[in-house]
Amino acid sequence: MLSLRKLIGRPINNITAAAALVALFSVASRFLGVVRDHILAGSFGAGAELDIYYAAFRVPDFIYNLIVLGALSAGFIPVFSEMIKRSEIWPGEKEKLVRLANNVFNSLLLLIILLSVFGVIFAAPVTAWITPGFSAEAKAQTAHLTRIMFLSPLFLGMSGVLGGILQSYKRFFVYSLSPVFYNLGIIFGALVLVDFWGIDGLAWGVVLGAVLHFAVQLPTVWSLGFHYRFLLDIRDRGLRQIAMMMGPRTLSLAVSQINLLAITALASLLDSGSLAVFNLANNLQSFPLGVFGISFAVAAFPFLSENAYKIEELKVRFSATIRQILFFIIPASVLLITLRAQLIRLVLGSGAFNWQDTILTMNTLGFFSLSLFAQASLPLLVRVFYARRDSLTPFYLGLFSVVLNIVCAWYLHPYLGVAGLALAFSIASIVNFLSLWIVLYFRVGSLDLDKILVSVLKFSVAAIGAGLVIQILKIAVWPFIDMTTFVGVFIQFSVAASGGVIAYICLCHLFRSEELLSAIAIFKKRLSVKKVKLADQGEARGL
């Protein structure tokens, strides 16, 4: 219990340790997300009902991403982190921190309430516009679920401010818990509330998850000395600074969300279940993205903000973090591509989710996986710009990539169906990644590009070797198992995946990969420290 209290209350000042903690809870959250999708796919299949559920998400999610993420990622954390550093030197600055936190909290809450009321009133025409291919009955049901889900941005908005405070103070433990509770709420809705209210139970599960996301962070924020005050001062310098910084970021997120709305509209024109297939495949590829890409980017952001204009320090931080991300994400891409059929059958292949749904999801996931390296790197690249108080550049480049995505999706979807939407998404993600990197290269310098390229070459060769091992093991195991059963698919997946991971680690070790050796050294160090502590405890007890 004491160690748990220390973990909750103590800041984490090391990027790798912070990323590991965020990644650990991301694994838990993503695993619950897999459980959630398994329940949804098994209960409803890739059909009209899941299409309605995912379409209903779009507009409330648009509001949340537009307002909350825009303010926090681009403005609140950099400004708040800088004020924290000043408060450590001049204790009197702490009161300004409390005032700014309440000012941001109340301003965001008021704005979200106004937009949510507007969204509830105009839910029918808005949802009809983004689902042109739905029947009149499906459009009405989508609008109804959307009205229920508009409660979730209120709680997620408040939770976002609390999460921004926790990240700024490097209290990553509790911050990382909130997505776990969010998924637990959705799962409760799918397992319990659906039995009482039908598909409405899914929407109320989303609302419950948002409430839990908010509630779990409250105690730690209070312990930091932040208590609620009804304060709304639009003339406050910190609030204005955040507002100026969030403007371009909000536009950038608006473009990204419009992209999702366009994909929703295109998917509604395809066969029934296409939107569900797109979302289920996207959720599967998001597992490694959340565990590795987003976890490292979130953990690195406060450190990048503190060293944004110290080029050498920024180079070291960025290079180490991007190499750590790619060390994990490149083999994850190979695993997804080579074992996507087995993975989909294990995770989604039950109940109402049939073989045709599996094939569609498998093809879609394959195209998503092509850009996994770019998608995983984008959160870190964008945060470098934000740390340097530049949110315009990611906006302009993001706008271009989104336009490219919509054009490619419009061209490809008649030929490839829902898989064409995933291919368009991958093309746009890779273009966005390359354009951000090129601009950053000319503004900041190489950021240790030579070292990064050498590491990526080692990862890529090792991952290709691992992919070959996976293919060989799949064929070798197949004659001895029954692939029509869950157990048979699980055995093939487990043997091939385990062999691939072992092959990747062995090849990286053969190539003297700095990232692997560093991870091994950290593990040995922590293991030796733990042994010393256990020995000291035993000696203290007279053992």
C-alpha positions in Angstrom: 0.0 0.0 0.0 2.8 2.4 0.8 4.5 1.8 -2.6 1.2 2.4 -4.3 0.8 5.7 -2.4 4.3 6.7 -3.5 3.5 5.8 -7.1 0.3 7.9 -7.1 1.8 10.9 -5.3 5.4 11.0 -6.7 6.2 12.7 -10.0 8.0 10.6 -12.7 10.9 12.5 -14.1 12.2 10.0 -16.6 10.7 9.7 -20.0 11.2 5.9 -20.3 9.8 5.2 -16.9 6.8 7.6 -17.5 6.2 6.0 -21.0 6.4 2.5 -19.5 3.8 3.4 -16.9 1.5 5.1 -19.5 2.1 2.1 -21.8 1.2 -0.4 -19.0 -2.1 1.2 -18.4 -2.6 1.7 -22.1 -2.2 -2.1 -22.5 -4.9 -2.6 -19.8 -7.2 0.0 -21.5 -6.6 -1.4 -25.0 -7.2 -4.9 -23.7 -10.5 -3.8 -22.3 -11.1 -2.1 -25.7 -10.5 -5.5 -27.3 -12.9 -7.1 -24.9 -15.4 -4.3 -25.7 -15.1 -4.9 -29.4 -15.4 -8.7 -28.9 -18.7 -8.2 -27.1 -20.0 -5.7 -29.6 -19.0 -7.9 -32.6 -20.3 -11.1 -31.1 -23.6 -9.4 -30.1 -24.4 -7.4 -33.2 -22.0 -8.5 -36.0 -20.7 -6.1 -38.6 -24.2 -4.9 -39.5 -26.6 -2.0 -39.4 -26.8 -1.7 -35.6 -23.0 -1.3 -35.1 -23.0 1.2 -38.0 -25.5 3.3 -36.1 -23.6 3.1 -32.9 -20.3 4.2 -34.5 -22.0 6.9 -36.5 -23.6 8.3 -33.3 -20.1 8.7 -31.8 -18.9 11.1 -34.5 -20.5 14.4 -33.6 -20.0 14.3 -29.8 -16.5 13.0 -30.4 -16.0 15.9 -32.8 -16.9 18.4 -30.0 -14.6 16.8 -27.5 -11.6 16.6 -29.8 -12.2 20.1 -31.2 -12.4 21.9 -27.8 -10.7 19.9 -25.1 -7.8 18.3 -27.0 -7.1 21.5 -28.8 -6.8 23.5 -25.7 -4.9 21.0 -23.6 -2.4 19.6 -26.1 -1.4 22.8 -27.8 -1.8 25.3 -25.0 -2.6 24.3 -21.4 0.2 21.8 -20.7 3.1 24.0 -22.1 1.8 27.1 -20.3 1.0 25.2 -17.1 4.4 23.4 -17.1 6.2 26.7 -17.4 4.2 28.2 -14.6 5.0 25.2 -12.4 8.7 25.8 -12.9 8.3 29.4 -11.8 6.2 28.4 -8.8 9.1 26.2 -7.6 11.3 29.3 -7.5 8.7 31.7 -6.3 6.1 29.9 -4.1 3.7 32.9 -4.5 3.1 31.8 -8.1 1.1 28.7 -6.9 -2.1 30.8 -6.5 -1.8 31.8 -10.2 -1.7 28.1 -11.0 -4.9 27.5 -9.1 -6.6 30.5 -10.7 -5.6 29.4 -14.2 -6.7 25.8 -13.7 -10.2 27.0 -12.6 -10.4 29.6 -15.3 -9.6 27.0 -18.0 -12.0 24.5 -16.4 -14.9 26.8 -16.3 -14.3 28.3 -19.7 -14.1 24.9 -21.4 -17.1 23.6 -19.5 -19.3 26.6 -20.5 -18.2 26.2 -24.2 -18.9 22.5 -24.2 -22.3 23.0 -22.6 -23.3 25.5 -25.3 -22.1 23.3 -28.1 -23.7 20.2 -26.6 -27.1 22.0 -26.3 -26.7 23.0 -30.0 -25.8 19.5 -30.9 -28.8 17.9 -29.1 -31.2 20.4 -30.8 -29.8 19.8 -34.3 -28.8 16.1 -33.9 -31.3 14.9 -36.6 -30.1 17.1 -39.6 -26.4 16.8 -38.6 -26.4 13.0 -38.4 -28.5 12.8 -41.6 -25.8 14.8 -43.3 -22.9 12.5 -42.2 -24.9 9.2 -43.0 -26.4 9.8 -46.5 -26.5 6.1 -47.2 -28.5 5.2 -44.1 -32.3 4.5 -44.2 -34.7 7.0 -42.6 -35.1 4.7 -39.6 -31.4 4.3 -39.2 -30.9 8.0 -39.4 -33.5 8.6 -36.7 -31.9 6.0 -34.4 -28.4 7.6 -35.0 -29.8 11.0 -34.0 -31.3 9.5 -30.8 -28.1 7.9 -29.7 -26.2 11.0 -30.5 -28.3 13.1 -28.1 -27.6 10.6 -25.3 -23.8 10.6 -26.1 -23.7 14.4 -25.9 -23.5 14.0 -22.1 -20.0 12.4 -22.5 -18.1 15.5 -23.8 -19.2 17.4 -20.6 -17.4 14.9 -18.3 -14.5 14.2 -20.7 -14.0 17.9 -20.9 -13.7 18.3 -17.2 -11.6 15.2 -17.0 -9.3 16.6 -19.7 -8.4 19.6 -17.6 -7.7 17.4 -14.6 -5.5 15.2 -16.9 -3.6 18.3 -18.1 -2.8 19.2 -14.5 -1.6 15.7 -13.7 0.6 15.5 -16.8 2.1 18.9 -16.1 3.0 17.7 -12.6 4.2 14.4 -14.1 1.7 12.4 -12.1 1.2 9.8 -14.9 -0.1 7.0 -12.7 -3.7 8.3 -12.1 -3.8 10.0 -15.5 -3.1 6.7 -17.1 -5.9 5.0 -15.1 -8.7 7.1 -16.6 -9.0 5.4 -20.0 -9.2 2.0 -18.2 -12.3 3.2 -16.3 -13.7 4.7 -19.5 -13.7 1.3 -21.2 -15.1 -0.4 -18.2 -18.1 1.9 -18.4 -18.6 1.1 -22.1 -18.3 -2.7 -21.4 -20.8 -2.4 -18.5 -23.2 -0.8 -21.0 -22.7 -3.6 -23.6 -23.0 -6.4 -21.0 -25.7 -5.1 -18.7 -27.5 -1.9 -19.9 -28.2 -3.4 -23.4 -30.3 -6.0 -21.8 -32.6 -3.3 -20.4 -32.5 -0.6 -23.0 -31.3 -2.3 -26.2 -28.9 -0.3 -28.3 -29.5 2.7 -26.1 -27.6 0.9 -23.4 -24.4 1.2 -25.5 -24.8 5.0 -25.5 -25.5 5.2 -21.8 -22.4 3.0 -21.3 -20.3 5.6 -23.1 -21.7 8.3 -20.7 -20.9 6.1 -17.7 -17.4 5.6 -18.9 -16.9 9.4 -19.3 -18.1 9.9 -15.7 -15.6 7.3 -14.4 -12.9 8.9 -16.5 -13.5 12.2 -14.7 -14.0 10.8 -11.2 -10.9 8.7 -10.9 -8.6 11.8 -11.4 -10.3 14.0 -8.8 -8.6 12.9 -5.6 -5.1 13.3 -6.9 -5.8 16.7 -8.3 -7.2 17.8 -5.0 -4.1 16.4 -3.2 -2.0 18.8 -5.3 -3.9 21.7 -3.8 -6.4 22.4 -6.7 -10.0 22.9 -5.5 -12.9 24.1 -7.6 -13.7 27.8 -7.7 -16.3 29.5 -9.8 -13.9 31.8 -11.7 -14.3 33.0 -15.2 -11.9 35.8 -16.3 -11.5 36.1 -20.1 -8.9 38.8 -19.5 -6.5 36.5 -17.7 -3.1 36.5 -19.4 -2.6 32.7 -19.1 -6.1 31.9 -20.5 -5.5 34.3 -23.5 -2.1 32.7 -24.1 -3.7 29.2 -24.1 -6.5 30.4 -26.4 -4.0 31.9 -28.9 -2.1 28.7 -29.0 -5.2 26.4 -29.2 -6.6 28.3 -32.2 -4.5 26.6 -34.9 -4.5 23.3 -33.0 -8.3 23.4 -32.9 -8.4 24.0 -36.6 -6.0 21.1 -37.1 -8.2 18.8 -35.0 -11.3 20.2 -36.8 -9.8 19.1 -40.1 -8.9 15.7 -38.7 -12.5 15.3 -37.4 -14.0 16.4 -40.7 -11.9 13.7 -42.2 -13.6 11.1 -39.9 -17.0 12.6 -40.8 -16.2 12.2 -44.5 -15.1 8.6 -44.0 -18.4 8.0 -42.1 -20.3 9.4 -45.0 -18.5 7.3 -47.5 -18.8 4.2 -45.4 -22.6 4.7 -45.1 -22.8 4.5 -49.0 -21.1 1.1 -49.0 -22.6 -2.3 -47.9 -24.2 -2.5 -44.5 -21.6 -3.1 -41.8 -18.8 -1.2 -43.6 -18.6 1.5 -41.0 -18.4 -1.1 -38.3 -15.7 -3.0 -40.1 -13.7 0.2 -40.5 -13.9 1.0 -36.8 -13.2 -2.5 -35.6 -10.1 -2.7 -37.8 -9.0 0.8 -36.7 -9.4 -0.2 -33.1 -7.2 -3.3 -33.6 -4.4 -1.3 -35.2 -4.8 1.3 -32.5 -3.7 -1.2 -29.8 0.1 -0.8 -30.6 -0.4 2.9 -31.4 -1.8 3.6 -28.0 0.7 1.4 -26.2 3.8 2.6 -27.9 3.2 5.7 -30.0 0.9 7.7 -27.8 2.4 6.5 -24.5 5.9 7.7 -25.4 4.5 11.0 -26.9 2.4 11.8 -23.8 5.3 11.0 -21.5 7.8 13.0 -23.5 5.6 16.1 -23.9 6.4 17.8 -20.5 10.1 17.2 -21.1 10.0 18.5 -24.7 8.2 21.6 -23.4 10.9 22.2 -20.8 13.7 21.9 -23.4 12.0 23.2 -26.5 14.6 25.8 -27.3 17.7 23.9 -26.0 18.5 22.3 -29.3 21.0 19.7 -28.1 18.8 18.6 -25.2 15.8 18.5 -27.6 17.7 16.5 -30.1 18.7 13.9 -27.4 15.1 13.6 -26.1 13.5 13.4 -29.5 16.0 10.9 -30.9 15.8 8.6 -28.0 12.0 8.7 -27.9 11.4 8.2 -31.7 13.8 5.3 -31.7 12.1 3.7 -28.8 8.7 4.1 -30.5 10.0 2.5 -33.8 11.7 -0.3 -31.9 8.3 -1.5 -30.9 6.0 -0.4 -33.7 8.0 -1.8 -36.7 7.7 -5.5 -35.4 4.1 -4.8 -34.3 3.3 -3.8 -38.0 4.8 -7.1 -39.2 2.8 -9.1 -36.6 -0.4 -7.4 -37.6 0.2 -8.0 -41.3 1.3 -11.7 -41.0 -1.2 -12.7 -38.3 -4.2 -10.4 -39.0 -6.5 -13.3 -40.0 -5.8 -15.2 -36.8 -6.0 -12.1 -34.7 -9.4 -11.1 -36.1 -10.8 -14.6 -35.6 -9.6 -14.7 -32.0 -10.8 -11.2 -31.1 -14.0 -10.8 -33.1 -14.8 -14.1 -34.7 -17.7 -15.3 -32.5 -21.5 -15.0 -32.4 -22.9 -12.7 -35.1 -19.5 -11.9 -36.6 -19.3 -14.2 -39.6 -16.6 -15.3 -42.0 -17.4 -12.5 -44.5 -17.0 -9.9 -41.8 -13.7 -11.5 -40.9 -12.4 -11.2 -44.5 -13.5 -7.5 -44.8 -11.9 -6.7 -41.5 -8.7 -8.6 -42.4 -8.3 -6.7 -45.7 -9.0 -3.4 -44.0 -6.5 -4.0 -41.1 -3.8 -5.0 -43.6 -4.0 -1.6 -45.3 -4.1 0.2 -42.0 -0.9 -1.6 -40.9 1.1 -0.2 -43.8 1.2 3.2 -42.1 1.6 2.1 -38.5 5.1 3.5 -38.3 3.9 6.9 -39.5 0.8 6.9 -37.3 2.9 6.0 -34.2 5.4 8.8 -34.9 2.9 11.6 -35.6 1.9 12.3 -32.0 5.6 12.9 -31.0 6.4 15.0 -34.1 3.3 17.2 -33.6 4.2 17.7 -29.9 7.7 18.9 -30.8 6.0 21.8 -32.7 3.6 22.4 -29.9 6.4 22.5 -27.4 8.0 25.2 -29.5 4.7 27.2 -29.5 4.0 26.4 -33.1 0.6 24.9 -33.8 0.1 26.5 -37.2 2.5 24.2 -39.1 0.9 20.9 -38.0 -2.4 22.5 -39.0 -1.4 23.4 -42.5 0.3 20.0 -43.1 -2.6 18.1 -41.5 -5.0 20.0 -43.7 -3.2 18.9 -46.8 -3.0 15.3 -45.7 -6.7 15.2 -44.8 -7.7 16.6 -48.3 -5.4 13.9 -49.8 -7.1 11.3 -47.6 -10.6 12.3 -48.7 -9.6 12.4 -52.4 -7.9 9.0 -52.2 -10.9 7.5 -50.3 -13.4 8.9 -52.8 -11.3 7.4 -55.7 -10.6 4.0 -54.0 -13.8 3.1 -52.3 -15.7 2.0 -55.4 -12.9 -0.4 -56.2 -11.8 -1.7 -52.8 -14.8 -1.0 -50.7 -14.1 -0.3 -47.0 -10.5 -1.5 -47.4 -10.0 1.4 -49.8 -10.9 3.8 -47.0 -8.1 2.3 -44.9 -5.6 2.5 -47.8 -6.4 6.1 -48.3 -5.9 6.7 -44.6 -2.5 5.1 -44.7 -1.3 7.1 -47.8 -2.3 10.3 -46.1 -0.7 9.4 -42.8 2.6 8.6 -44.4 2.5 11.9 -46.4 1.7 13.8 -43.2 4.6 12.1 -41.3 7.1 12.9 -44.1 6.0 16.5 -44.4 6.3 17.2 -40.6 9.7 15.6 -40.4 11.0 17.6 -43.4 9.8 20.9 -41.9 11.2 20.0 -38.5 14.6 19.0 -40.1 15.0 22.5 -41.7 13.9 24.4 -38.6 15.6 22.5 -35.8 18.3 20.5 -37.5 18.8 16.8 -38.2 17.7 15.8 -34.7 20.2 12.9 -34.8 18.7 11.6 -38.1 21.8 9.5 -38.9 21.5 7.6 -35.7 17.7 7.2 -36.2 18.2 5.8 -39.7 20.8 3.3 -38.6 18.4 2.1 -35.8 15.4 1.9 -38.2 17.5 -0.2 -40.6 18.3 -2.7 -37.8 14.7 -2.8 -36.7 13.4 -3.3 -40.3 15.8 -6.2 -41.1 15.1 -7.8 -37.8 11.3 -7.4 -38.3 11.5 -8.9 -41.9 13.4 -11.9 -40.4 10.7 -12.2 -37.7 8.0 -12.1 -40.4 9.7 -15.0 -42.3 9.8 -17.0 -39.1 6.1 -16.3 -38.4 5.2 -17.5 -41.9 7.2 -20.7 -41.5 5.7 -21.5 -38.1 2.2 -20.9 -39.4 2.7 -23.5 -42.1 4.6 -25.9 -39.8 1.8 -25.9 -37.1 -1.2 -26.0 -39.5 -1.2 -29.8 -40.2 -1.3 -30.6 -36.4 -4.3 -28.5 -35.4 -7.9 -27.9 -36.2 -8.2 -24.4 -37.7 -11.9 -24.5 -37.5 -11.8 -24.2 -33.7 -10.9 -21.3 -31.4 -8.2 -23.5 -29.7 -6.6 -24.3 -33.0 -6.4 -20.7 -34.2 -5.1 -19.7 -30.8 -2.3 -22.3 -30.9 -1.2 -21.2 -34.4 -1.3 -17.6 -33.4 0.6 -18.1 -30.1 3.3 -20.3 -31.6 3.9 -18.1 -34.7 3.8 -14.8 -32.7 6.1 -16.1 -30.0 8.6 -17.4 -32.5 8.4 -14.0 -34.3 9.0 -12.0 -31.2 12.0 -14.3 -30.2 13.4 -14.0 -33.7 13.1 -10.2 -33.6 14.8 -9.9 -30.2 17.6 -12.3 -31.2 18.3 -10.4 -34.5 18.2 -7.0 -32.7 20.7 -8.4 -30.2 22.9 -9.7 -33.1 22.8 -6.2 -34.7 23.7 -4.7 -31.3 20.6 -2.6 -31.2 21.1 0.2 -28.7 17.4 0.3 -27.8 17.3 -3.4 -27.0 20.5 -3.3 -25.0 19.3 -0.2 -23.1 16.0 -2.0 -22.3 17.9 -5.0 -21.0 20.2 -2.8 -18.9 17.3 -1.0 -17.4 15.6 -4.3 -16.6 18.7 -5.7 -15.0 19.2 -2.5 -12.9 15.7 -2.6 -11.6 15.9 -6.3 -10.9 19.1 -5.8 -8.9 17.6 -2.8 -7.0 14.6 -5.0 -6.1 16.9 -7.8 -4.8 18.8 -5.3 -2.7 15.6 -4.0 -1.2 14.4 -7.5 -0.5 17.7 -8.3 1.2 17.6 -5.2 3.3 14.0 -6.0 4.4 15.1 -9.6 5.3 18.1 -8.3 7.3 15.8 -5.8 9.1 13.5 -8.6 10.1 16.5 -10.7 11.3 16.2 -13.3 8.6 
